[in-house]
Amino acid sequence: MGLLSGAIMLGYLLFSFIGGMLTTRFGPKRIVIASLLCGALSMLFVSRLSGFFPLLFFTFAMGAGAAGTNIAMATLSMAWFEDRRRGRAVGIVTGGTGLGIIVTGLLLPYVLLNLGEGAWRQCWLLLASIAFLVAAMGWILLKGKPNREKILPSTPDGDKASIPSAPKRGELTLKAIFIIYFIFGFAFNIYATYFVAYMVDEIRLSEKTAGDVWAIFGWMCMGSGLLWGFISDRLGRREALIWNNGIIAFAVLVPLLLQQPFFLGVSALLFGGTFLGTVAIIAAAIGDQAGEKRASVYGLVTMIHGIGQLFGTTSGGYLRDLTGSFQLTLISSFMGFLLCLLLILFNKKRQGKRGFTGSPSPVGQAPGTPP
């Protein structure tokens, strides 16, 4: 089981970067559809096969398909929206992750409980069917790169009205984004992996209570990308990340100090309400700075983020075994978020006031209107 899970992670890590390169070369729509089909076919084969090595191959392919879909879909939203709306657009896309977690969390336990011994195969078949359906919808509904011809609204005088300048922003450098996102992946995955175990094994909550607390995280994820994308459009990416990482660090500190179920719920609420917000802000920041290479850069930064997650999971488990407690494990997560906050505070890309540089809207389409 560990090797199969590791194959998914390895496929995701490798194809985060490769998927970004392919998106730059062939366009995001093609890679979204191809990646969805890859994931759907992989899940279909997993639902039918029994040999270990075939399963290992198709779980690897499943992770690759997930990475390609994620990178290309986020990049597509970056291309269609200008700077001042890009955070919200990417936030809506990342919100799909939270929605998927909720749907599978409600649907799959019901299938497993009611279809008997082979129910796990039916679950994979169901997920494959959903992925095929989404691929078909994407083929029909998604559009590639927008038309780059700029049509400016006319003033009553008949002159072209200028688009207002974007607010002055102290953006993070790309180098800082890479480092911060690596540390964020490390700190996030420690909390996400061990928080429920901490509640059950150390605080001695019932599994049902711990599950109810963690469900708050899933529900909050769905809207956090949109919320923080909107905040980053208004305040700027760097300022939004400061608030975001400050809140998420506080969310990890709360269960270390206060262990009543109410405060654990507060921790899950704040964590779920900020986690996908960080993802949305980072994606929007890449879209602001990387231009036509945004898919490759976003793929690379996602791969580095995944490596941080891998280190977080292994080191968190090691600290638990070493100390016999999850306290030091969660403290290391808190310190990671605190380090991210300090790096954001002390890294600022110097720039003067600039005009609007976002992607123009397609001909005849209002700015910000989704494809």
C-alpha positions in Angstrom: 0.0 0.0 0.0 2.8 2.4 0.8 4.5 1.7 -2.5 1.3 2.2 -4.4 0.7 5.5 -2.6 4.3 6.5 -3.2 3.8 5.8 -7.0 1.0 8.3 -7.1 3.2 10.9 -5.4 6.1 10.2 -7.7 3.9 10.5 -10.8 2.5 13.7 -9.5 5.9 15.2 -8.7 7.6 14.3 -12.0 4.6 15.4 -14.1 4.1 18.7 -12.3 7.2 19.9 -14.1 6.8 17.9 -17.3 3.1 18.8 -17.5 4.0 22.5 -17.2 6.5 22.1 -20.1 3.9 20.2 -22.2 1.3 22.9 -21.5 3.7 25.6 -22.7 4.3 23.6 -25.9 0.8 22.3 -26.8 -1.6 24.6 -24.9 -3.5 24.1 -21.6 -6.8 22.7 -23.1 -5.1 19.8 -24.8 -3.1 18.9 -21.7 -6.1 19.2 -19.5 -8.1 16.7 -21.7 -5.1 14.4 -22.2 -4.3 14.3 -18.5 -8.0 13.7 -17.5 -8.1 10.8 -20.0 -4.8 9.4 -18.6 -6.2 9.6 -15.0 -9.5 8.0 -16.1 -7.9 5.1 -17.9 -5.5 4.5 -15.0 -8.4 4.3 -12.5 -10.3 2.0 -14.9 -7.4 -0.4 -15.1 -6.9 -0.2 -11.3 -10.5 -1.2 -10.9 -9.9 -4.4 -13.0 -6.3 -5.5 -12.3 -4.9 -7.5 -9.4 -1.1 -7.9 -10.1 1.1 -5.7 -8.0 3.4 -4.3 -10.8 0.5 -3.4 -13.2 -1.2 -1.6 -10.3 2.1 0.1 -9.5 2.4 1.4 -13.1 -1.2 2.6 -13.3 -1.1 4.4 -9.9 2.0 6.2 -11.2 0.1 7.1 -14.3 -2.8 8.3 -12.1 -0.5 10.7 -10.3 0.9 11.9 -13.6 -2.6 12.6 -14.9 -3.6 14.5 -11.8 -0.5 16.7 -12.0 -1.1 17.5 -15.7 -4.7 18.4 -15.1 -3.9 20.6 -12.1 -1.1 22.6 -13.8 -2.8 23.0 -17.1 -6.2 24.0 -15.6 -4.6 26.6 -13.3 -2.6 28.0 -16.2 -5.7 28.2 -18.4 -7.4 30.5 -15.8 -4.2 32.6 -15.6 -4.3 33.2 -19.4 -8.0 34.3 -19.5 -7.9 36.9 -16.7 -6.1 40.2 -16.2 -3.9 40.9 -13.1 -6.6 42.5 -11.1 -9.0 39.5 -11.5 -6.5 36.6 -11.7 -6.5 35.8 -8.0 -10.2 35.2 -8.0 -10.1 33.2 -11.1 -7.4 30.9 -9.9 -9.2 30.7 -6.5 -12.3 29.3 -8.2 -10.3 26.7 -9.9 -8.5 25.6 -6.7 -11.9 25.5 -5.0 -12.7 22.5 -7.2 -10.1 20.6 -5.2 -12.1 21.2 -2.0 -15.4 20.3 -3.8 -13.8 17.0 -5.0 -12.7 16.1 -1.5 -16.2 16.7 -0.1 -18.0 14.7 -2.9 -15.7 11.7 -2.6 -15.7 11.9 1.2 -19.5 11.6 1.1 -20.0 9.2 -1.8 -17.2 6.6 -1.5 -17.9 5.4 2.1 -21.6 4.8 1.1 -20.4 2.7 -1.9 -17.9 0.8 0.3 -20.5 -0.1 2.9 -23.2 -1.2 0.6 -21.5 -3.1 -2.3 -19.7 -5.9 -0.3 -16.2 -7.3 -0.7 -15.4 -6.0 -4.2 -16.7 -2.5 -3.4 -13.3 -1.0 -3.7 -13.2 -1.9 -7.4 -16.6 -0.3 -7.9 -15.3 2.9 -6.3 -12.4 3.1 -8.7 -14.8 2.4 -11.6 -17.0 5.2 -10.4 -14.1 7.7 -10.2 -13.0 6.7 -13.7 -16.5 7.3 -15.0 -16.5 10.8 -13.4 -13.1 11.6 -14.9 -14.3 10.5 -18.4 -17.4 12.7 -18.0 -15.3 15.7 -16.9 -12.9 15.2 -19.8 -15.9 15.2 -22.2 -17.2 18.4 -20.6 -13.8 20.0 -20.8 -13.5 19.1 -24.5 -16.9 20.9 -25.2 -16.7 23.8 -22.8 -13.0 24.8 -22.3 -11.4 27.3 -24.7 -7.7 27.7 -25.3 -5.8 31.0 -25.3 -7.9 34.1 -25.6 -7.6 36.4 -28.6 -4.9 38.9 -27.7 -6.4 41.9 -29.6 -7.2 44.6 -27.1 -10.5 46.4 -27.5 -10.7 49.4 -25.1 -14.1 50.9 -24.1 -14.8 54.3 -25.7 -15.4 57.5 -23.8 -18.3 59.8 -24.6 -15.8 61.9 -26.6 -15.1 58.9 -28.9 -11.6 58.5 -27.5 -10.4 55.2 -26.1 -10.6 55.1 -22.4 -7.4 54.0 -20.7 -7.5 51.0 -18.3 -6.9 52.1 -14.8 -3.4 51.3 -13.4 -3.0 48.3 -11.1 -2.2 49.2 -7.5 1.4 49.5 -6.6 2.6 46.2 -5.3 5.7 44.9 -3.6 5.8 41.5 -5.2 7.8 38.6 -4.1 10.7 37.5 -6.3 10.3 34.2 -8.1 13.3 32.8 -6.1 11.4 33.7 -2.8 8.2 32.0 -4.1 10.1 28.8 -4.8 11.6 28.7 -1.3 8.4 29.8 0.5 6.3 27.2 -1.3 8.8 24.4 -0.5 8.6 25.2 3.2 4.8 25.6 3.0 4.5 22.1 1.5 6.7 20.8 4.3 4.7 22.5 7.1 1.2 21.9 5.6 1.6 18.2 5.0 2.7 17.6 8.6 -0.5 19.1 10.0 -2.7 17.5 7.3 -1.2 14.1 7.9 -0.9 14.0 11.7 -3.6 16.3 13.1 -6.4 13.6 13.2 -3.9 11.1 14.7 -2.9 13.8 17.3 -6.6 14.3 18.3 -7.3 10.5 18.6 -4.0 9.1 20.0 -2.9 12.0 22.2 -5.9 14.1 23.1 -8.1 10.9 23.3 -11.0 12.2 21.3 -13.3 9.6 19.8 -12.7 8.8 16.1 -16.2 10.3 15.3 -15.4 13.6 17.0 -12.0 13.8 15.3 -13.7 13.0 12.0 -16.3 15.8 12.6 -13.5 18.3 13.4 -11.6 17.3 10.3 -14.7 17.6 8.1 -14.7 21.3 8.9 -11.3 21.5 7.1 -12.8 20.0 4.0 -15.8 22.3 3.9 -13.6 25.4 4.4 -11.2 24.4 1.6 -14.0 24.8 -1.0 -14.2 28.5 -0.6 -10.8 29.5 0.7 -9.2 29.8 -2.8 -11.8 32.2 -4.0 -11.7 34.3 -0.8 -7.9 34.6 -0.7 -7.7 35.1 -4.5 -10.1 38.1 -4.1 -8.0 39.4 -1.1 -4.8 39.1 -3.2 -6.4 41.0 -6.1 -7.2 43.9 -3.7 -4.2 44.0 -1.5 -1.5 42.4 -3.7 0.0 39.0 -3.6 2.7 39.7 -0.9 0.3 41.4 1.5 -2.3 38.6 1.1 0.4 36.0 1.8 1.5 37.8 5.0 -2.1 37.6 6.4 -2.6 34.1 5.0 0.5 32.6 6.6 0.0 34.5 9.8 -3.5 32.9 10.2 -2.4 29.4 9.2 0.5 29.6 11.7 -2.0 30.6 14.4 -4.2 27.7 13.3 -1.4 25.2 14.0 -0.5 26.9 17.3 -4.0 26.7 18.7 -4.1 22.9 19.3 -0.7 23.0 20.9 -2.1 25.3 23.6 -5.8 24.6 23.8 -7.0 21.0 23.4 -10.8 21.3 23.9 -12.9 20.1 20.9 -14.1 23.7 20.3 -10.6 25.0 19.8 -9.6 22.0 17.7 -12.5 22.9 15.5 -11.3 26.5 15.3 -7.9 25.2 14.3 -9.4 23.1 11.5 -11.6 26.0 10.4 -8.7 28.5 10.1 -6.5 25.9 8.5 -9.0 24.9 5.9 -9.9 28.5 5.3 -6.3 29.4 4.4 -4.6 26.3 2.9 -6.0 26.6 -0.7 -5.8 30.3 -0.4 -2.0 30.0 -0.3 -2.1 27.8 -3.4 -4.3 30.4 -5.2 -2.1 33.3 -4.3 1.1 31.5 -5.4 -0.5 30.5 -8.7 -1.7 34.1 -9.3 1.8 35.5 -8.4 3.4 33.1 -11.0 0.8 34.2 -13.5 1.6 37.9 -12.9 5.4 37.5 -13.4 6.1 34.5 -15.6 4.4 35.5 -18.9 4.2 32.9 -21.6 6.4 30.5 -19.5 3.9 30.6 -16.6 2.9 26.9 -17.1 6.5 25.6 -17.0 7.3 27.9 -14.0 4.1 26.9 -12.1 4.8 23.2 -12.8 8.3 23.6 -11.4 7.2 25.4 -8.3 4.4 22.7 -7.8 7.0 20.0 -8.0 9.2 21.7 -5.4 6.1 22.1 -3.2 5.4 18.4 -3.5 9.0 17.6 -2.5 8.4 19.7 0.6 5.3 17.7 1.3 7.2 14.4 1.0 9.9 15.7 3.5 7.1 16.9 5.8 5.4 13.6 6.0 8.6 11.5 6.6 10.1 14.0 9.2 6.8 14.3 11.0 6.5 10.6 11.5 10.2 10.3 12.5 9.7 13.0 15.2 6.6 11.2 16.5 8.6 7.9 16.8 11.5 9.7 18.3 9.6 11.5 21.1 6.5 9.3 21.5 4.3 12.4 21.1 2.9 14.5 18.3 3.8 17.8 20.1 7.2 18.2 18.4 5.7 17.1 15.1 3.1 20.0 15.2 5.7 22.4 16.6 7.8 21.7 13.5 4.8 22.5 11.3 4.2 25.8 13.2 7.9 26.7 12.9 7.7 26.1 9.1 4.8 28.5 8.7 6.5 31.0 10.9 9.6 30.8 8.7 7.4 31.3 5.6 5.9 34.4 7.2 9.4 35.9 8.0 10.6 35.2 4.5 7.6 37.0 3.0 8.0 39.9 5.3 11.7 40.4 4.5 11.6 39.7 0.8 10.1 42.4 -1.4 10.7 42.9 -5.1 11.5 46.6 -5.6 9.6 48.2 -8.4 8.1 51.6 -9.1 4.5 52.3 -9.9 3.5 50.5 -13.1 0.5 50.5 -15.4 -1.8 47.6 -16.0 0.0 44.7 -17.6 -2.5 41.9 -17.4 -3.8 39.9 -20.2 -6.3 41.8 -22.3 -9.8 40.4 -22.7 -10.9 38.6 -25.8 -12.7 40.6 -28.5 -16.3 41.3 -27.5 -15.9 39.8 -24.1 -16.1 41.8 -20.9 -12.9 41.7 -18.7 -13.0 38.8 -16.3 -15.8 36.9 -18.0 -14.9 33.2 -17.8 -14.5 31.2 -21.0 
